[in-house]
Amino acid sequence: MNPMVWERRLYMAAHPFAYPLLRALARRGPVVRVPGVGVVVNDARLARDVLMDGETFRKDGPGSPGDLWTPVLGPSVLLNMEGEAHRLLRRRLTGLFTPGYTAALCDRVLAAPLDRLSERLARGAAVDLVDAMRTLAGAVIAEVIGLDGGEADYRRLFARGEEIVAMVSLRTRRLSPRQVARARAVLAPLGDIAAAAYAAGDERSVMGRMRAAGLSEREARGAAAAFFLTGTETVATLVPRLIALLHDAGRLDPGVALDAAIDEAMRVTTPTPVMLRGVRRPAAVGGVAVRPGDRVVIATHNCCRAYGPFDPDRPQPPELRRLWFGAGPHFCIGYPLATAETRAVARAVLARAPLTIVHREAARGVLIPAYRRLIVRSRAA
């Protein structure tokens, strides 16, 4: 099967009106001004230029992600900060998620649930990877914020994240006062858990490492909330799509170059389909003039899909360089954790190849395109 067939179905199920518009804009050229939407960037090189210029194109102020998240998280989290304050906070957070630390964290947290998943596949059981990822992704974010619990707690944690993300669509500029109040109510107990882990100061934990790095309790709570909102569902939706892409491409094999396959799957699925920036001062993007107050919409999905269908053997050009995680001062600080988690789960599933997909459904009305169910079975059993 063409691996791109189901990817289009997922996007159409999630965004039946916005997705055709997004793809139509890709045919209008590298940059196009759309009334009521903003200046849309469809070219990877130009998108990277915008993301690298944090003085002109900002995440705070009108037209930026700050409009969406500041009422929920406050003004001082990485999602909505710029300038020197952002650089200082990011510098203190940079050492948290090193590749070695994140790999060890995932190995420790996921060992038991992945053993159970592997055992089910080994005996020939049909396994819903979407459902399994709720527990696995919940377990990892629970470790990050300092929640000590079991599978039921991890599932509840994941459901809380789903509830907040479900408030947002590709067209959302601001949350309503009622949505803001609900989001705050969902996040408050998680902040209390993070604050308790911060106070304990165990430097083996992420919150303890934040304290040792000099973050205040308020900054640590904000960082934990940002990691919770941006990381949980991203990884949970990616892993089933990665497995489906490899299956449909006939590459579902333990010998596949996994890191290259993960990067290629992220390019095709584009975990962040669009990115927003507000314009602070007059400038031009690909010859299109922008003014203070304009909104720049980086159509990350269009930028990434311009390089063709899924092909894990094809090297990615320099201008992409994991563009789906951003670039410049706002490149995703949790990238090593997301990659380590994806790698750990994918490796466990691939170890039980050959696998077949026995049933799948697209999720509807979600922000990040996803499978509602993706049931696999090992033929080796």
Secondary structure, DSSP 4 states (H G I P E B T S, - for coil): --HHHHHHHHHHHH-TTHHHHHHHHHTT-SEEEETTTEEEE--HHHHHHHHH-TTTEESSSTTSTHHHHHHHH-S-SGGG--HHHHHHHHHHHTTTT-HHHHHHHHHHHHHHHHHHHHHHHHTT--EEHHHHHHHHHHHHHHHHHT----HHHHHHHHHHHHHHHTT--TT--S--HHHHHHHHHHHHHHHHHHHHHHHHT-TTSHHHHHHHTT--HHHHHHHHHHHHHHHHHHHHHHHHHHHHHHHHTT--STTS-HHHHHHHHHHHH-SSS-EEEEE-S-EEETTEEE-TT-EEEE-HHHHHHTT-S--TTSPPPTTTTTGGG--GGGS-TTHHHHHHHHHHHHHHHHTT-SEEEEEEEE--S-SS--EEEEEEEES--
